[in-house]
Structure formats: structure tokens, C-alpha cells
Amino acid sequence: MFADILKLLEENSTLLIFLISLLGLFVGSFLNVVIFRLPLRLQHEWRTECKEFLNVDESSQQSLDTPPGNLFTTRSHCPQCNHQITALENIPVFSYLLLRGKCSECSARISARYPAIEILTAVLSGLVAWSFGYTAALPFVLILVWSLIALSFIDFDHKLLPDKLVLPVLWLGLLVNSQNVLTDIHSALYGAVAGYLVLWLVYQAFKLLTNKEGMGFGDFKLLSLIGAWLGWQMLPLVVLLSSLVGAIVGILGILILGRDKQVPIPFGPYLSVAGLIALFWGQQIIDSYLQFAGL
């Protein structure tokens, strides 16, 4: 039975894309939980560690630092009235439409970003299925794409790229490519090293010239992650695309939205977008450039 299902998926690419996209909807719902709770859990852990290190006596003060929920087992609830989300209210996209974007208990508005992330995850998951088909690379590339989505929104919200998410995915990329899934292990290893060093050198040069920090260490690790998955050959394209998109968005934000140019912007989302472009179309872009340049 199970073998027949796998054979059907192998032979029917349309069914594969549909099922993977459907899976992406539910994974997107879980990513919403990760994006919201993981930074809160990290902040709680850091505060706890600081209190232990400083030997803070909490017996004489009321602690308002409530531990956030677990990523997997804690039920979701409305942040306004603490109404627990039921199974019917937790169906990706459908529940948002059914509830008309409001809590069923207190009618507080539900951010449209939740279904947007679910739809984005579904679309990118379907694109992975369409690009890679029924191959050994499919489940691993899905993990990479889902991780980049979570990291992008966490960085956008908190200017934070958590090691607890970045490093396991980085090591997984090296492990996957030890079997030549997306690239060879030498390209992956050099990509991981070069990805970190490139932005680290830019950071050090900028700090030396301006006495300011131009980016966070999480950006180094994220580019290292992308290099571990895609190989060093894709890094120039990723750096160029992320810098170009980041510069355009930053300038538009200053000119149109009146954003303070002194306020730092997260670079992780631009690295992630550039990494996804390189994942799906990187080789075609490079080949087209080489052909255009006559090389």
C-alpha cells in the first residue's frame, strides 16, 4: 500500500506538487508558532541566565517573567483574552477566513500575516516539489526553505537570527552534501567557511572605518548556512542579490516611509531571499551572465 502511494507520487508530478503544497500550509502554521515563541523563549532563557550569574534574589520582588509556551505541546491562544485556539480554529488559511480575521471569543483582530506566512510556505513548498521532483533532495530542500522562512521573519521582528535554528540547519547542509545531494562536500565545506568569512571581513572593515557595527554575527552564520547548502560557487550571487535588494528597500524606506537612516535594518531576510533565488534559479542566472559576457 505505502509502496504504491510512493510510486504514484513518483509518476504523478502534479499530485506530488499538490500534496507538498498542502503540507506547506500546515508547516506554515507551525512556523507561525516558531516565529512568535522561539524569540520569547530565548529572551526568557537569557534573563534567567543573567539572574543566576548576577545572583539576583527574587524572593524580595515579584517576578513577572512567565516562561513562554513550548513550541510543540503548548496550545495556541488569543494574546488578548487567552482563549485557547480550538482545532477548527487552527486550520491554515481556512480558519482565518471562517473567523473573518477575528478571535471567536473577544473579536480581537488576527494579523493577516499568519495566513500570509502559511500561503508563502505552501507556494515555496510547491515550488520545491516542482523544481526537484520526487528525488532524495526533496525533503532536505523543504527543511532548508522552511528554516529560511522562519529565520527571515524572526530577524525582521527582533533583529535576531537564533543559533538554535541556524546552526543545526548549517550542520545538516554539510551532512546532506556529504552525499552530494545539492553539491559536493568540498564546495559545501568551502561555502560554509567562505560564507562566514566574507561578511566577517566586511564587518571588520566597516567597524575599522566608522567605529560602528554594520551587521550582526547572525548574518555571518546565515550566509555560512547558505554556503553549506549551495556551495561556494553561489555565494557571489547571493551576496550581490542580497546587497542590491537591501539597498533598494533601505533607500525606498527612507524616501517614501521616512525611515530614520540611523535605525538598523535586518539583513537576514535579504540573505534568505537571495539564497532562495540561488537555490531555484542560481545556475541559470550564472550561465546567462557568462553567456552574456562571452565567457
PLY file of the C-alpha trace (Angstrom):
ply
format ascii 1.0
element vertex 295
property float x
property float y
property float z
element edge 294
property int vertex1
property int vertex2
end_header
0.00 0.00 0.00
2.64 2.52 1.08
4.89 1.46 -1.81
2.02 2.03 -4.23
1.49 5.56 -2.88
5.19 6.36 -3.29
5.16 5.01 -6.83
2.09 7.12 -7.63
3.84 10.25 -6.33
6.93 9.41 -8.36
4.89 9.07 -11.55
2.41 11.92 -10.98
4.26 15.22 -10.52
1.02 17.23 -10.29
-0.18 15.17 -7.34
3.23 15.50 -5.69
3.21 19.29 -6.04
-0.33 19.48 -4.68
0.38 17.32 -1.63
3.65 19.09 -0.84
1.90 22.46 -1.14
-0.83 21.21 1.20
1.86 20.05 3.63
3.40 23.51 3.33
0.17 25.10 4.57
0.31 23.12 7.82
4.06 23.63 8.19
3.46 27.36 7.69
1.03 27.26 10.60
3.74 25.70 12.76
6.28 28.26 11.52
3.98 31.00 12.84
4.36 29.40 16.26
8.15 29.19 15.91
8.41 32.80 14.73
6.36 34.03 17.68
7.54 31.78 20.52
11.20 30.99 19.84
12.48 34.56 20.41
10.38 34.80 23.59
11.80 31.53 24.89
15.34 32.69 24.12
14.77 36.01 25.88
13.40 34.18 28.90
16.44 31.86 28.97
18.84 34.82 28.70
17.12 36.68 31.55
17.20 33.55 33.70
20.90 33.02 33.00
21.66 36.68 33.78
19.80 36.45 37.09
21.72 33.31 38.01
25.03 34.86 37.01
24.34 38.08 38.94
22.87 36.08 41.84
19.69 38.16 41.83
17.44 37.43 44.80
13.86 37.20 43.51
12.35 36.42 46.90
12.05 40.13 47.68
10.45 41.07 44.35
7.52 39.84 42.32
8.66 38.09 39.18
6.60 38.89 36.08
8.82 36.80 33.84
6.47 33.96 32.89
8.08 31.23 30.78
6.64 31.20 27.23
4.93 28.14 25.85
6.66 25.14 24.35
6.98 25.11 20.55
5.33 21.71 20.17
2.96 20.94 23.03
1.57 24.25 24.32
-1.81 25.13 22.85
-2.07 28.42 20.98
-4.27 31.12 22.49
-5.51 34.62 21.79
-2.99 37.16 23.17
-5.86 39.47 24.16
-8.26 37.20 26.06
-6.23 33.95 26.39
-8.95 31.99 24.59
-7.47 28.61 23.61
-7.49 28.05 19.87
-9.59 25.01 19.01
-8.72 22.51 16.28
-11.36 24.01 13.98
-9.89 27.48 14.54
-6.37 26.26 13.76
-6.81 25.11 10.16
-4.36 27.04 7.95
-5.95 29.94 5.99
-9.44 28.37 6.17
-9.85 29.22 9.87
-8.74 32.81 9.28
-11.39 33.20 6.58
-14.02 31.40 8.67
-13.36 33.69 11.64
-13.12 36.74 9.34
-9.78 37.60 10.85
-11.11 37.94 14.41
-10.92 35.97 17.65
-14.09 33.94 18.18
-14.18 34.92 21.85
-13.23 38.62 22.08
-13.31 39.67 18.38
-9.75 40.99 18.57
-8.15 41.33 15.15
-5.93 38.46 13.99
-2.94 39.62 11.98
-3.18 38.84 8.27
0.49 37.88 8.45
-0.44 34.46 9.85
-2.29 33.23 6.74
0.23 35.09 4.56
3.08 33.03 6.02
1.03 29.85 5.57
0.38 30.69 1.91
4.01 31.69 1.36
5.19 28.39 2.84
2.73 26.46 0.67
3.83 28.26 -2.51
7.54 27.81 -1.85
6.99 24.17 -0.86
5.16 23.57 -4.12
7.98 25.30 -5.98
10.46 22.94 -4.32
8.39 19.94 -5.41
8.16 21.34 -8.96
11.90 22.09 -9.14
13.31 18.96 -7.52
10.56 16.41 -8.14
10.48 13.03 -6.47
14.17 12.89 -5.55
16.29 12.38 -2.46
16.87 16.15 -2.34
13.16 16.98 -1.87
12.73 16.54 1.93
16.05 18.23 2.70
15.40 21.24 0.48
11.99 21.61 2.11
13.69 21.80 5.53
16.07 24.45 4.19
13.26 26.56 2.72
11.09 26.30 5.85
14.06 27.29 8.01
14.81 30.34 5.87
11.18 31.47 6.13
11.26 31.24 9.94
14.65 32.95 10.20
13.58 35.79 7.90
10.53 36.72 9.95
12.29 36.30 13.29
15.06 38.62 12.10
12.50 41.08 10.74
10.69 41.18 14.10
13.60 41.02 16.53
16.80 41.61 14.52
17.82 38.17 15.72
19.00 35.02 13.95
18.91 32.34 16.67
21.85 29.91 16.83
19.36 27.25 17.96
17.89 27.35 14.46
20.81 28.48 12.29
23.49 26.06 13.46
21.54 22.78 13.22
20.45 23.67 9.67
24.04 24.61 8.79
25.36 21.25 10.03
22.51 19.46 8.26
23.57 21.13 5.00
27.10 19.79 5.34
25.79 16.33 6.24
23.39 16.30 3.29
26.08 17.39 0.85
28.46 14.74 2.14
26.22 12.56 -0.06
26.37 15.04 -2.99
22.68 15.90 -2.74
22.86 19.57 -3.84
26.59 19.97 -4.32
29.78 18.13 -3.43
31.16 18.16 0.10
34.21 20.23 -0.80
32.06 23.01 -2.29
29.77 22.83 0.74
32.65 22.99 3.23
34.38 25.86 1.45
30.98 27.55 1.09
30.36 27.37 4.85
33.79 28.81 5.64
33.72 31.46 2.92
30.17 32.47 3.76
31.15 33.31 7.32
34.48 34.96 6.46
33.12 37.21 3.68
30.66 39.05 5.92
33.02 38.91 8.89
35.64 40.77 6.85
33.05 43.30 5.68
32.01 43.77 9.31
35.57 44.30 10.48
36.39 46.73 7.65
33.23 48.76 8.31
33.94 48.85 12.03
37.51 49.94 11.42
36.45 52.77 9.11
33.39 54.03 11.01
33.86 52.67 14.55
30.33 51.24 14.21
28.98 47.74 13.83
27.40 47.35 10.40
25.73 43.96 10.93
25.26 41.20 13.45
27.15 37.94 13.82
23.97 36.06 12.96
24.29 37.32 9.38
27.72 35.69 9.09
26.28 32.38 10.24
23.28 32.63 7.92
25.49 33.16 4.86
27.63 30.27 6.10
24.45 28.16 6.24
23.59 29.10 2.65
27.14 28.29 1.55
26.95 24.90 3.27
23.81 24.02 1.31
24.51 25.60 -2.09
28.31 25.58 -2.25
30.81 28.41 -2.51
30.01 28.92 -6.20
26.66 30.52 -5.33
27.99 32.92 -2.71
28.91 35.82 -5.07
25.37 35.74 -6.49
23.80 35.59 -3.02
25.89 38.48 -1.69
25.21 40.59 -4.79
21.46 39.98 -4.80
21.03 40.48 -1.04
23.05 43.70 -1.08
21.15 45.03 -4.10
17.71 44.24 -2.69
18.69 45.50 0.76
19.98 48.78 -0.66
16.84 49.33 -2.76
14.46 48.56 0.12
16.51 50.70 2.51
16.53 53.71 0.17
12.81 53.38 -0.55
12.13 53.13 3.18
13.99 56.40 3.79
12.48 58.28 0.84
8.89 57.00 0.96
8.29 55.92 4.57
10.59 58.48 6.16
12.54 55.79 7.99
15.43 57.05 10.10
18.61 56.10 8.25
20.35 55.60 11.61
17.96 52.78 12.55
19.48 49.42 11.55
17.54 47.12 9.24
17.69 43.32 9.44
19.85 41.81 6.70
18.74 38.22 7.26
15.57 38.43 5.13
17.56 39.71 2.15
20.13 36.94 2.53
17.31 34.39 2.72
15.55 35.75 -0.38
18.84 35.78 -2.28
19.54 32.23 -1.09
16.15 31.05 -2.35
16.71 32.70 -5.73
20.09 31.00 -5.96
18.53 27.69 -4.92
15.89 27.73 -7.64
17.48 29.74 -10.44
21.08 30.36 -9.44
22.73 28.20 -12.08
20.54 29.63 -14.85
21.41 33.19 -13.75
25.13 32.40 -13.68
25.01 30.63 -17.08
23.08 33.55 -18.61
25.60 36.05 -17.25
28.56 34.04 -18.54
26.91 33.76 -21.95
26.16 37.50 -21.99
29.75 38.28 -21.00
31.07 35.90 -23.65
32.91 33.76 -21.10
0 1
1 2
2 3
3 4
4 5
5 6
6 7
7 8
8 9
9 10
10 11
11 12
12 13
13 14
14 15
15 16
16 17
17 18
18 19
19 20
20 21
21 22
22 23
23 24
24 25
25 26
26 27
27 28
28 29
29 30
30 31
31 32
32 33
33 34
34 35
35 36
36 37
37 38
38 39
39 40
40 41
41 42
42 43
43 44
44 45
45 46
46 47
47 48
48 49
49 50
50 51
51 52
52 53
53 54
54 55
55 56
56 57
57 58
58 59
59 60
60 61
61 62
62 63
63 64
64 65
65 66
66 67
67 68
68 69
69 70
70 71
71 72
72 73
73 74
74 75
75 76
76 77
77 78
78 79
79 80
80 81
81 82
82 83
83 84
84 85
85 86
86 87
87 88
88 89
89 90
90 91
91 92
92 93
93 94
94 95
95 96
96 97
97 98
98 99
99 100
100 101
101 102
102 103
103 104
104 105
105 106
106 107
107 108
108 109
109 110
110 111
111 112
112 113
113 114
114 115
115 116
116 117
117 118
118 119
119 120
120 121
121 122
122 123
123 124
124 125
125 126
126 127
127 128
128 129
129 130
130 131
131 132
132 133
133 134
134 135
135 136
136 137
137 138
138 139
139 140
140 141
141 142
142 143
143 144
144 145
145 146
146 147
147 148
148 149
149 150
150 151
151 152
152 153
153 154
154 155
155 156
156 157
157 158
158 159
159 160
160 161
161 162
162 163
163 164
164 165
165 166
166 167
167 168
168 169
169 170
170 171
171 172
172 173
173 174
174 175
175 176
176 177
177 178
178 179
179 180
180 181
181 182
182 183
183 184
184 185
185 186
186 187
187 188
188 189
189 190
190 191
191 192
192 193
193 194
194 195
195 196
196 197
197 198
198 199
199 200
200 201
201 202
202 203
203 204
204 205
205 206
206 207
207 208
208 209
209 210
210 211
211 212
212 213
213 214
214 215
215 216
216 217
217 218
218 219
219 220
220 221
221 222
222 223
223 224
224 225
225 226
226 227
227 228
228 229
229 230
230 231
231 232
232 233
233 234
234 235
235 236
236 237
237 238
238 239
239 240
240 241
241 242
242 243
243 244
244 245
245 246
246 247
247 248
248 249
249 250
250 251
251 252
252 253
253 254
254 255
255 256
256 257
257 258
258 259
259 260
260 261
261 262
262 263
263 264
264 265
265 266
266 267
267 268
268 269
269 270
270 271
271 272
272 273
273 274
274 275
275 276
276 277
277 278
278 279
279 280
280 281
281 282
282 283
283 284
284 285
285 286
286 287
287 288
288 289
289 290
290 291
291 292
292 293
293 294
